[in-house]
Every structure is written in structure tokens, then in C-alpha cells.
Amino acid sequence: MSESSPIEWTDSTWNPVRGCVKISPGCKHCYAERFAERFRGVAGHPFEQGFDLRLIPEKLDAPIRWRKPRRIFVNSMSDLFHEDVPVEYVAKVGAVMRRADWHTYQVLTKRHERMHALLSGELYWMARLAHVWFGVSVEDREHGLPRIDALRRTPASVRFLSVEPLLEDLGALDLSGIDWVIVGGESGPGARRMEERWVLAILSQCRAQGVPFFFKQWGGISKGRNGRILNGRTYDELPAAR
């Protein structure tokens, strides 16, 4: 949890869950796992148990204590819809988001099927919260495109795509029902290359379909040096206010 975040498209991170399990190619060089495992076995450290999944109920009320409105990335170090997070606990996270409604919450998942099932069913009330955005990760065609289809069928006030790390040309995209697209390359050790033409193809489709586009980074081993300039400028677009 951090009151400020270096992630370009958010202001703060909030982690009432820590840890996760890899499920698709986009997870291969997970930054969160790499960070957490550095501290495995360090007594008293928040990540003493490495990247093992854990519920952190003592962090639930953090957004209530943050009085200044901000965009909050929910579970930057986990996945709220992980199959081992009980529905009752997901509901507790949702209850905090409902109560602290001066913030905007960005919930990102690779578990699109569980998100769809819960938000279409017993947690439908969470889907109706206008200040909570729900998104899916999209790294390639095989795993990412089905997530887009599932997100489109999922009730939500704002739906977004985090196309990071972009690992291949995604081809033609149906962005109907999608309110925002973020694109970025992989960063850190072993980072896989992202081609400029893949990014430009997504930008062109966002423009044609009227979807705001945010370019996060080129990535690479030294992401700071590679920067985030595309077509001679930065792209920092956000969804329209609801």
C-alpha cells in the first residue's frame, strides 16, 4: 500500500490482499512477485511470506483515512478476483469502496471469469458503483482477447484494458463497451520487446472507436531511459467523468 505511486495511470495503491499465482504469459516476469520474493523470510516484513497469497484485513480501512480524493489502484500486488480470495472478503473490499466514495478505484484482474460471475451475481451492487472502474489485463491474442469479451459482458460503470505487457500484435479489436485503454511494454530483467507498430495499431483503433488512450511506457531493462514518448508526445487520456 502506498499513498503515492510511480504507476503513471494512478495516484495511490491499496493492497488489502497480497500475493498471487501466475496464470498466463503476461505473468512471466511479474514485477510484484519479483519485489515480494526479495523479502521472503525477513521477519516482520510485510512480505515475510514472499508472494504467497494472504488477506490483509488491517489494510481494509486505508482509503477511508485518505481524505484527499485520488485514483486508487486496488491490489497492485495481487488480484482481487483470485480464486482463493473468499467472496465475503471481496465484498468487504467493495464495502470500503462504497463508503469512501470520494476516491476513484481501479480494479484490474486476469481472472475475468470470476469477476464476471460475481459482478453479474451476488456482488452486482459493486458493479453499480460509478466511482469503481473494472479492467482486465491483455497481453496477447490467446489469453487477452477472451478477457475483453468477458469484460464487455460484465456490468460496470467504467471498463478498461491494461494492455501490458503487450507481447504481440493484437489484430482487430472490438472496443465497444470499453471506456479506456492503457498500453505499455514489459520492464525489468528479461523484459520482452514491444514493437512500435503494435502500439500504433491499438492507438489507431482507439481513435477510430472513440476510446481514450494512455501510453504508459516502452519498458525494457531500463524503462526510465526508454521513456513513454509515442509519436513525439505523451498520451495521458482518461475515461470521461461519470
TORLUM-225301 format. One record per atom (N, C-alpha, C): residue in one letter; y, z, x. Coordinates in steps of 0.02 Angstrom, whole numbers, plus 50000, padded with zeros to 5 digits. Atoms other than C-alpha are relative to their C-alpha. Example, Ala and Ser with C-alpha at 12.3 -4.5 7.8 and 13.67 -1.06 7.14 Angstrom:
2
A499415000050045/A497755039050615/A500605000050045/S499414999749958/S499475035750684/S500555003749961/
# end
This chain:
242
M499415000050042/M500005000050000/M500615000050044/S499395000349960/S501724995750065/S500594998749954/E499405001150040/E503444997149991/E500354993550018/S499755006749982/S503894981150084/S499414996150028/S500575004149980/S502764966550125/S500254993950038/P499825006249965/P502834952150251/P499754993849964/I500245005750039/I501964941150122/I500604996849965/E499375003350019/E503294928350080/E500124999849925/W499905001050072/W503004927149892/W499995006549961/T499984993650035/T503014945749852/T500495004750035/D499564995049969/D504064961249888/D499605006050027/S500394994149982/S502754975149896/S499274998849985/T500715000150016/T500884977849896/T499795006849974/W500264993950032/W499914990549794/W499254999449998/N500735000449992/N498094994449831/N499645006049970/P500414994750030/P497255006049705/P499254998850010/V500695001549978/V495644997649767/V500054997550071/R500035002649931/R495184994449948/R499304997250013/G500645002849980/G493824983450019/G499764994549953/C500235005750039/C492914968049958/C499364997250032/V500605003449975/V491424956349986/V500154992549998/K499865007249995/K491534938150042/K499574996149950/I500385003950050/I491044925549908/I500094992550005/S499905007249995/S491694908349960/S500324998450067/P499755001949934/P492314898350112/P500705002750017/G499334997449987/G494094904650091/G499995007050029/C500064993149976/C493464922050136/C499795000450075/K500324999949935/K492754917050306/K500395004050051/H499594996549951/H494204923650411/H500495004849964/C499594995650041/C494854936650287/C500445004650042/Y499534995849962/Y496414944950357/Y499915007349982/A500064993150022/A496124960650253/A499395003350033/E500594997349968/E494364963050320/E500125001150075/R499874999549929/R494934959850498/R500425006250015/F499584994249991/F496284973050480/F499615006549989/A500344993850019/A495194986050393/A499465002050049/E500564998449956/E493714984850510/E500225002750068/R499744997249938/R494804989250659/R499995007749999/F499934992850007/F494885006950591/F499365003449975/R500634997050022/R493075009550538/R499815005750047/G500204994249961/G492535026850596/G500575004350026/V499434996049978/V494305032850633/V500135005549948/A499974994550048/A494305049950550/A500705000749971/G499364998850034/G495675052250421/G500404993749986/H499635006250011/H496255034050424/H499834997349930/P500145002950066/P496435025250254/P499404995250000/F500565004649995/F495145012650317/F499455002850045/E500534996849962/E493965025150396/E499324996849983/Q500625003250022/Q492585016450296/Q500034992450005/G499945007149989/G493124999350354/G500184996449935/F499855004150058/F493114986050219/F499515001149942/D500434998250056/D491834994550107/D500445001049938/L499614999450060/L492424993949927/L500065007249977/R499874993250023/R493235010149867/R500565000149950/L499464998850046/L494275015649721/L500465005250030/I499514995449971/I495885024649771/I500455002649943/P499624997850059/P496455033949614/P500655003550017/E499374996649981/E497775043849710/E500584995150010/K499485005049992/K498725027449732/K500214996849933/L499875003250064/L498745023049547/L500735000449978/D499334999150028/D500465030049510/D500574997550044/A499485002249953/A501405021949656/A500544995849966/P499465004050030/P502325008749551/P500465004149955/I499584995850043/I502945022349434/I500545003550042/R499524996649956/R503805030849582/R500494995150032/W499535005049972/W504615014549641/W500494998049944/R499525000950054/R506185014149535/R500354993250003/K499675006549995/K506934997949601/K499514994449981/P500455005450021/P506184982549514/P499814995550059/R500245004249946/R505124971849628/R499384996249977/R500645003450010/R503704959349633/R499475003750041/I500524996049969/I502094968649673/I499344996150000/F500655003249992/F500514960349740/F499475005449992/V500504994950017/V499094970349662/V499354998750039/N500615000449960/N497634973549781/N500004994450051/S499995004749944/S498134963549932/S499415001150047/M500564998349957/M496674972350019/M499345000449960/S500614999850041/S495384969649881/S500054994749946/D499995004550058/D495054960649716/D499895004449938/L500034995750058/L495414969649553/L499394998549956/F500555002050044/F494034959849465/F499334999750036/H500644999349966/H492684963549593/H499505003249952/E500514997750047/E491054966749501/E499855007550005/D500134992949992/D490944984549570/D500595004449982/V499434996150026/V492634989849502/V499885001049925/P500164998950071/P492244998149334/P500564997549953/V499515002350049/V493094991049181/V500515005549984/E499554994450016/E493815008249146/E500545000850054/Y499504999449947/Y494665008149315/Y500494994249999/V499555005750009/V495364990649291/V500515001649945/A499564998150055/A496084997349128/A500525005150022/K499524995249974/K496895011849220/K500554996550041/V499515003949962/V497744999549338/V500464996449950/G499605003350051/G498314989749186/G500475004749964/A499574995250034/A498985005349104/A500625001850041/V499424998749957/V500095008749254/V500484994049998/M499575006050003/M500724990749250/M500384999849933/R499674999850066/R501094992649064/R500565005249999/R499504994750000/R502025008949093/R500604998450045/A499465001649952/A503035003549247/A500204992749991/D499885007050019/D503644987749161/D500654997150028/W499415002849967/W505224985749265/W499814995850061/H500265004249946/H504144977649400/H499674993749973/T500435005850013/T503274960749404/T499385000750043/Y500644999149965/Y501434961649452/Y499654993350009/Q500355006149984/Q500464947749538/Q499285001850016/V500714998349993/V498584949449516/V499624993650018/L500345005949974/L497554937149619/L499265001550009/T500724998949996/T495674935049611/T499624993850020/K500495005449992/K494204924449667/K499445001049948/R500514998750051/R493154932249527/R500254997649932/H499705003050059/H493784920349394/H499605001349936/E500424999150060/E492304922649277/E500095007049970/R499914993250027/R492514941549264/R500705000949973/M499324999550025/M494394940149246/M500044996849930/H499985003450065/H494174927649104/H499665004149946/A500384996150049/A492874938349017/A500395006249978/L499654993850017/L493904954349025/L500654998849964/L499365001350031/L495594947048982/L499934996549932/S500135003150065/S494824937248838/S499675004949952/G500374995250040/G493914952648777/G500335006849997/E499774993150010/E494134971448793/E500665001650035/L499354998849966/L495644970248910/L500514994849980/Y499535005150023/Y496554957248808/Y500725002550000/W499334997150000/W498024969148796/W500354999150068/M499705001249935/M498294966848984/M500264992950007/A499795007149996/A498384947948966/A500664998949964/R499395000950040/R499814950148843/R500625003050032/L499424997049965/L500934959548967/L500404994450034/A499605005749976/A502344947249002/A500195000650074/H499794998949931/H502754955049171/H499415000350049/V500605000149957/V500974953449238/V499774992750006/W500225006849986/W500514936849320/W499285000250025/F500695000449978/F498694932049343/F499874993450036/G500115006049961/G498124919849477/G499314999850030/V500645000949966/V496614912749566/V500124996750067/S499995003249934/S496294907649746/S499664993249996/V500275006850000/V495974889149776/V499994997550071/E500035002249931/E495334884049947/E499714993050010/D500315006549994/D494304868349915/D499824997649930/R500185002750066/R493624857449775/R499425003849968/E500604997150028/E491924865549754/E500125006749968/H499894993350025/H492504883349732/H500665000949964/G499334999050027/G494344881649692/G500134996849933/L499855003550062/L494384868749554/L499695003449938/P500254996250058/P493204878549438/P500435006249984/R499574994250013/R494364893449460/R500624997949960/I499425002450037/I495834883149399/I499834999049927/D500225001150069/D494874877949244/D499925006749963/A500104993450031/A494394896149210/A500665003449986/L499354996950009/L496174902149234/L500374996949941/R499675003450055/R496824889049113/R499755002549933/R500304997550062/R495644895948980/R500125007449989/T499894992750003/T496154913949017/T500685001649970/P499354998150027/P497514921748910/P500425003750052/A499554996949952/A499004926349019/A500704997449986/S499315002250009/S500894925749010/S500214995250056/V499865004349943/V501024918049184/V499354999050039/R500605001649961/R499604909149276/R500214996650065/F499815003049936/F499714904849460/F499404998650044/L500515001849952/L498704897049600/L500245001950070/S499874998849929/S498634903349778/S499544995350039/V500395005149965/V498054887849872/V500045001650075/E499994997549930/E497734897150035/E499365003850014/P499855005549955/P496904893850148/P499794993349969/L500175006750024/L496954875450098/L499564996750053/L500505002349953/L495394868450179/L499844992649995/E500135007250007/E495334850550114/E500484997149948/D499635003450053/D496184837650004/D499705001849933/L500264997850065/L496014844149827/L499954994349949/G500045005650047/G496204827049746/G500475001049941/A499584999650060/A496934825049572/A499935006949968/L499994993350030/L497444841649494/L500294999849930/D499734999050066/D497664845849312/D500355006850000/L499614993849997/L499064858749315/L500265002249932/S499804997850066/S499254860349128/S499825007449992/G500114992950009/G499424878749084/G500115004150062/I499874996549936/I499844883249265/I500755000550010/D499284998849996/D501554890949296/D500285000250071/W499764999249931/W501634892049486/W499454998250048/V500495001849948/V500774885149641/V500285002250068/I499854998049931/I500804893349814/I499514996250045/V500445003449953/V500124883449962/V500125002950070/G499944997549932/G499754889850137/G499394998550042/G500555001049954/G498694887150290/G499715006650024/E500324994049974/E497484899550366/E500335002250065/S499694997349939/S498144910850504/S499525004750035/G500404995349962/G497414921550641/G499444996750039/P500555002649959/P495894919650755/P499534995649960/G500455004650034/G494804904750709/G500304996149944/A499675003350057/A496104897750588/A499814992649997/R500185007050011/R495554881150514/R500634995949985/R499415004250004/R496784866750518/R500144997749929/M499785002750063/M497774861650365/M500404993650013/E499665006449991/E498334843450354/E500634999549956/E499375000750037/E500124839550302/E499904995849937/R500085004450058/R499534825750185/R499685003849941/W500294996150054/W498514838450086/W500555003949963/V499454996250029/V500074848950059/V500464995549960/L499555004650033/L501154834150014/L499714997449934/A500335002350061/A499874828349886/A500085005249944/I499914994650051/I499984845349797/I500725000449979/L499294999850016/L501884845449807/L500174994349951/S499865005750043/S501944828049729/S499745001249929/Q500284998850066/Q500814833449586/Q500375005649964/C499584994850031/C501834849249556/C500644997049972/R499385003250023/R503404838649544/R499874995849937/A500155004450056/A502574826249426/A499845003949937/Q500224996150058/Q501914840149313/Q500475005949985/G499504995050015/G503444851449320/G499805007150016/V500244993449981/V502634866149410/V500375002350063/P499674997449940/P503634877049533/P499525000450060/F500405000549939/F503014875349713/F500285004750053/F499804995349947/F503044888549850/F499574998550062/F500375001349938/F502564883950029/F500045006250044/K500024993649965/K502014899750118/K500024999350076/Q500055000449927/Q501564894250294/Q499544994350021/W500485004749971/W500724881550407/W499395003650028/G500564996149974/G499644895250479/G499864998650073/G500185000849930/G498684893750640/G499945006750035/I500074993749961/I498354906550776/I500665003550006/S499334997149995/S500224909050795/S500414997449941/K499685002650060/K500874906950618/K500765000550003/G499284999349994/G502604913050663/G500314994050036/R499755005849963/R502834898850787/R499974993749958/N500095006150040/N502194885850664/N500465000049939/G499504999550053/G503344892250527/G499784997749932/R500135002050069/R503484886450348/R500474994549976/I499575005650018/I504604871150352/I499574994049980/L500345005950025/L503984856350250/L500534995149978/N499495005050017/N504974840250233/N500705002150021/G499354997949975/G506364848250334/G500325005749963/R499704994550039/R506604862950215/R499455004949982/T500484995350028/T505784878250140/T499964999049924/Y500115000450072/Y505064878749964/Y499845007149977/D500064993150022/D505294895749882/D500055000749924/E499945000050073/E505164891449698/E499545005349968/L500364994850038/L504584904549572/L499934997749928/P500075001650071/P503984903749392/P500655001549962/A499424998650042/A505324903049259/A499935006949969/A500014993350030/A505804920149192/A499774999649928/R500264999650069/R504904925149031/R500395005249960/
# end
